[in-house]
Amino acid sequence: MTQARPRATPTVQIQNDWMIVTEWRFPPHGETGWHVHQYDYVVVPLVTGQLLLETPDGEGTAELVTGQSYTRNAGVEHNVINNNDYEFVFIEVERK
């Protein structure tokens, strides 16, 4: 039997008519669970490390560096997993 991963904790910091800003905290090897993004978004890593991305097309890894942002379009479907033995944190800014 496969052991369930711990869940990442989202904390919404700002939510208004034009944006949602969420802090995501991942325990070691924690995950978001499968989800689809409704809005275009920017991720700002607060920690350097590796994330494992499960997508409908398979798995991949992303090397994130503190302060080096990236953006994705609405419609992305994935499960994001902290592939590190330490807490991983990023800020996600969604544009409504």
C-alpha positions in Angstrom: 0.0 0.0 0.0 1.3 3.4 -1.0 1.5 6.0 1.9 -0.3 9.2 1.2 1.8 12.3 0.9 1.3 15.2 3.3 -0.6 18.2 1.9 0.8 21.6 1.1 -0.9 24.4 3.0 -2.3 27.4 1.0 -2.7 30.7 2.7 -4.6 33.4 0.7 -2.9 36.7 1.5 -4.8 38.9 -1.0 -8.1 38.3 -2.9 -9.8 41.1 -4.7 -11.6 41.8 -8.1 -8.4 41.4 -10.1 -6.0 39.0 -8.3 -5.4 36.2 -5.8 -2.1 36.0 -3.9 -1.5 32.7 -2.1 1.5 31.5 -0.1 2.0 27.7 -0.6 4.0 25.9 2.1 5.0 22.3 1.3 6.3 20.0 4.1 9.1 17.6 2.9 7.6 15.6 0.0 4.2 17.3 0.4 1.8 17.8 -2.5 -0.9 20.1 -3.7 -3.1 17.4 -5.1 -4.4 17.4 -8.6 -5.9 20.8 -9.7 -6.5 22.9 -12.8 -5.6 26.6 -12.8 -8.6 28.9 -13.6 -6.4 32.0 -14.2 -3.0 32.9 -15.6 -0.5 32.9 -12.8 3.0 33.8 -11.6 5.0 31.8 -9.1 7.7 33.4 -7.0 9.9 30.8 -5.1 11.0 31.8 -1.6 13.3 28.7 -1.5 15.7 27.1 -3.9 14.9 23.4 -4.7 13.2 20.9 -6.9 9.5 20.3 -7.5 8.1 17.2 -9.1 5.2 17.9 -11.5 2.7 15.2 -12.3 0.7 16.0 -15.4 -1.7 14.1 -17.6 1.2 13.7 -20.0 3.6 12.2 -17.4 6.1 13.5 -14.8 8.8 16.1 -14.9 10.9 18.1 -12.5 11.4 21.8 -12.1 14.5 23.4 -10.5 13.3 26.6 -8.8 15.6 29.3 -7.5 14.8 31.8 -4.8 13.4 35.0 -6.3 13.4 33.7 -9.9 9.7 33.9 -11.0 8.0 32.1 -13.8 4.5 32.3 -15.3 1.9 29.9 -16.8 -1.4 30.3 -18.6 -4.8 29.3 -17.3 -5.8 25.7 -17.9 -2.6 24.0 -16.5 -3.5 20.7 -14.8 -1.1 19.1 -12.5 -0.1 17.9 -9.0 2.9 19.7 -7.5 5.2 17.7 -5.2 8.0 19.0 -3.0 10.9 16.8 -4.1 13.1 18.0 -1.2 13.8 16.8 2.4 13.0 20.3 3.6 10.0 22.7 3.6 9.5 24.4 0.2 7.6 27.8 0.0 6.4 29.9 -3.0 4.0 32.7 -3.6 1.5 32.3 -6.4 -0.1 35.4 -7.9 -3.2 34.6 -10.1 -4.6 37.3 -12.4 -8.4 37.2 -12.6 
